[in-house]
């Protein structure tokens, strides 16, 4: 809360921007789920205040490269290994959680790339680099074909690697060869998108957090208190 430790937590859900950006609940005895795969972060028609996998910390990271190829160790069933290189470009040592979302061909019927893995790094010192590895199995690279009534392994796709479902830093094309071996092409770095609008946050008037000596009411470290939490240095800009 006071900057002694850099946060590393991530959202396991998407926070909608408004009630219109969520599937409307129903109390009917029978409910038809017509949204198919368009739920949560996979619904491209919704606007989110905070995206799936989002998190804040006191530093910044750059994903330098991404590469992939057949796994040497296939004891766990992995057939495609992806590696990305991450650099701490800020001034504080901390960890991050790299996330891989897989985009499959349109015939898979997925409206958005699906989470296929995440890796929590060790502590990264300022200016240092680390690697994060992802191991994808045949099931990870497959989609369910309703007409055929079975899972079908795709032949092409793209790995979207980044800090959240909306904060992608590297895109790596992958393809399956005639012999069934998966390979990767040249990765492309994606520029960091700065938010254009901050979600409105309303603090209840009855909310009175405890203060430390010398603090003004409702302010901790220069930022507003929301449910007892104060934003870190990078969130006050």
C-alpha positions, 0 to 999 in steps of 0.5 A: 500500500505504501510502495515498500513492495511492487504489486504483482497480482493480476485480474482473473476476470474482466471488469465491465465498463458498464452494465451494458458490457456484461451478459444480462442475467435472467431469473427465467427457469430456462435460459438459452446461452446464445453468446457461444464463445463470446463470454468475458474477455472473448467478447469483442463487443464489450468495453472493459474498465479493466481487462482480464489479466490486468495488473499494476506495478511500480515499473515497466516491462518490454517484451523484446522478442519471441520465438518457438519450435518443437519441444525437446522434452515431450514427456508432458505432451508438449509439442510446441515451445514458445519463449519470450524475452522480457526486460525491466525498463523501469527503476524498481525490481519486481516480477511480472506475469507473462501471458500467452493468448492463442489466435486460431483460424476463423473456422475455429469459431473463436471471437478472440485469442484464448489464454493458453498459458501464463508464467510468473517470472522471478524478480527482475532487476532494473535493466535486466532481462529474463525469459518466459517459456510456454509449452503447448500441447496438441489440445492447446492447439486444437478446437472443437469441430461441432460438425465432426463431433471431435477436437481438431488440431489447427494448422496455423495460428498466432501467439499473442504474448503480453501483460493482459488480454488487451496489452499484447507486446509480441505476436508470433505466427506459428504453423504446422508442417506436412510432417506434423511439426510445429514451427514459428515465424518472425515475431512482431513487437506491438507498441504499448497502447496508452489508455485514452480514458480512465474509468470513473471510480466513485468512493462512497461518502461513508467510507473513512479509511484509517490514516497515518500521521500527517496524511490528509483525509482520503489521500495516501501517498498523493492519490485517492483512496479506493476501498482502503487501497492507494495507487502506486507512483505509476498510477498517479500520472 
